[in-house]
Amino acid sequence: MLIQKKLLNLLQILAIFCLFQVACTEKDIDPTDPSASFARAREPYDDEMYEIAVQRLGEFKSRFPYSKHAPDAELMIADAHFKLGQFAEAAAAYEQFVKLHPRHVQTDFAQFRVGESYWAEAPEEINREQEYTLKAIVEWEKLVTLFPQSQNKAKAEEFLKIGKRRVADHYEFIARFYCKQEIYHACAYRYLQLAEQFPQFKDLSKKAYEEASRAFQELSKTKSEDEKSDA
């Protein structure tokens, strides 16, 4: 009975809290004044209460989808997800912003943040899959191409160098694995892929051609041995 009573009290408190939240939301949204409503909706964001900010700004956006403040609300929602470490949600929100507002003054920043959101999910270890590194590279290359005057261009280019080297090192790791396993056709293919896709890394490309040549020699030797045994 005591547990049931405590549970009932807890449910009552939650119900009161929910009613309070609804009342506050209704008070914050003035259907006749989008600017004032936006000012109130962004308060949690300014106070770094990002979970509440996502909710309040989302409510504002749904009530005033054509307001001049709607793009700002969308970008703040994306930023709030990013600051909360919700990088998948942040990437989706930034991508949507870029798609809906291609000429907005903050579009280049949003494009940069798409890449940064993927980058935050990418592992540094070269023995792990680099799917998110590749996604980040694609998005930063879009930024460099579409927004050549962006203040974020230099930072994106630095990340591109780091990201491409990481992917190249990952390719080299896989190629070495195949060579150690004496799977020479896969070894040669991976090293040639590395050399062709990342010629800017002279140390890796030189090694890649050398190792690919060695793998072809091993394949030729194996083929000759097979032909002798068949004779």
N, C-alpha and C positions, 0 to 999 in steps of 0.2 A: 504493500500500500504506500509506503514511504517513497519508494522509487517511482511509482505511478504519479504520486503527488508532485514530486520534483520535476518529472517529465512534463506534466500538465503546466506547471509554472513556467518552465522553459519555453514551451510552445506559445503560451500567452505573451511572454516577453518578445519572442520572435514576431508574433502577429502585430504587436504594438509597434515594433521597430519597422516592420514592412509598411504599416499604415503611415508612420511618420515619414518614411522615405518617399512614398507616393505623394504625400501632402507637400513635402519639400519640392519634389519634382514639378508638381502642378504649379506651385508658387513661382518656381524659377522660370517656367515657360510662359511668356506673355505672347499670345497669338497675334497681338496687334503691334508688337515691337521687337522685331528680329535682332536689332543691335543690342538692346538691353538684355534680351534672352541669351545672346551669345556671350555677353560680358559675364553673366552669371554662370553659364555653362562651362566657361573656361577657367573659372576660379580654382577648381580642384587641380587642374593641370598646372596652373601657376604656383600652387601650393605643393606640387610634387606628389599629389595623391592620384597616381596614374590609373589605378583600377577604377576609381570613381570617375575620373576624367573620361575614360573610354565610354562609360555608361552615359554620362551627362552630355558629352559632345555627340554621341550617337543619337540620343534623343533629340538634340537640337537639329541635327542634320535631317532626321526623318520628318521633323515638323516644318523645317524651312529648307527644302532641298534646292531651291532656286535663289536663296539669299546670297548676297555678296560675301557673306561670312562662311558659307558652306565649304568652299575650298580650304579655308584656314582650319575649320573644324576637322575636315578629313585628314589634313596633314598632321594636326595635333594628335589625332587618334593613332595614326601610324607611328608618330614619335613616342607616344605613350606605350604602345606595344614594344617598341624597340628598347625603351628605358626599363621596361619590366622584364626584358630578356625573352620576350615572346617573338622570336625572330621569324618564324614561319608566318605568323599573323602580320608582323611588320612588313615583310617582303611583299605579301599580297596587297596590303593597304597602300604601300608606296607605288607598286605597279599600277594599281587602280587609279591613283592620283595622276600619275604620268599619262595614263591613257585618257582620262577625262579632261585633263587640263594641260595640253601640250604647250601652251604659250604662257602659262603662269610664271611669275617671276621666280618661284621656288621649284619649278619642275626639274631643273638640273640637279638641285640638292636632293630631291626625291629620287631621281635616277641614281645618284651616287649611293643613296641609302639602300636602294634595292640590292646593289652589289655588296654593301657592307653587312646587310642582314644575312645574306648567304655566306659571306666570309666568316661571320661569327659562328656559323654552324660547321665550318670546314675544319677537319683535323689537320694539325701541323705534321703529324707523323706520316712519313712517305710510304709506309707499309700499309696504310689504310686507304680506302677508296676516296677519290678526290672529286666526287660528284658536285659537292657544293662549291669547291674551289673553281671548278669549270663554270658553274652557273655565275659565280661572282665575276669571273673574267669576261663572260659574255656581256654582262650588264655594264661593267666599267668600260668596255670597248664601245658600247652604245653611247655612253656619256662622252667619251673622247671624240667620237665621230659626229654626234648630233649637237653637242654643246662645246665647240672648240674654245669659246671665250669664258667658259665656266671657271669660277674660282676653285672648284673642286677637281679640275682637270689634272693638276700637278700631283695631287694626292692619289687620284685614281691611277695615274701612270706609275707611281711608285708601287702601289698595290699590285698592278699588273705584272711588273717585273718579278715581284716576290711570288705571286701566284703561279706564273708560268714556269718559274724555276722549280717550284714545288711539284707541279704536274710532271715536268721533265724528269725530276729525280724519282718520281713515282714510276714512270715508264721504265727508267733504268733499273729500278728495283725489281720490277716484274721480269724484265729481260734477263737479269742475272739469275733469277729463280729458275727460269726455263733452261738456261745454260747449265746450271748446277744439276738439274734433273736430266741433262743430256737430251732435252727435247729441242733439237737444233733448228728445226724449221720454224718453231715458234720463237726461239731465241733470235734468229736472224731477222724475222719479221718485225719483232718488237724493237730491235736496235735500229733497223732502217726507218721505222715509224718515228722513233725518237730523233734521228738525224734530220729527217725531212721536215718535221713539224717545229723543231726548235734549233735552227741553224745558228741563232744568235748566241747560244751557249757553246763556244768553241771547244771547251774542254770535254763536254759531253758528246758533241757531234763527232769529234775525232775518235774518241773511244768507241762510240757506237759503230762507226764504219769498220774499225779494226775488229771489234767483236763479231759483227755481222759476217765479215770475211772469214774469220776463224770458224764460225758456225757453218758457213757454206763448205769449208774445207772438210769439216767433220762429217757433213752430210755426204760429200763426194766420197770420202773414205769408207763410210758405211755402205754406200751403194756399191762400191767396188768389191768390198768384202762379201756382200750378198750375191753379187754376180759370180764370184769365184766359187762360193759354196754351192751355187745352183749348177755350175758347169760339171 
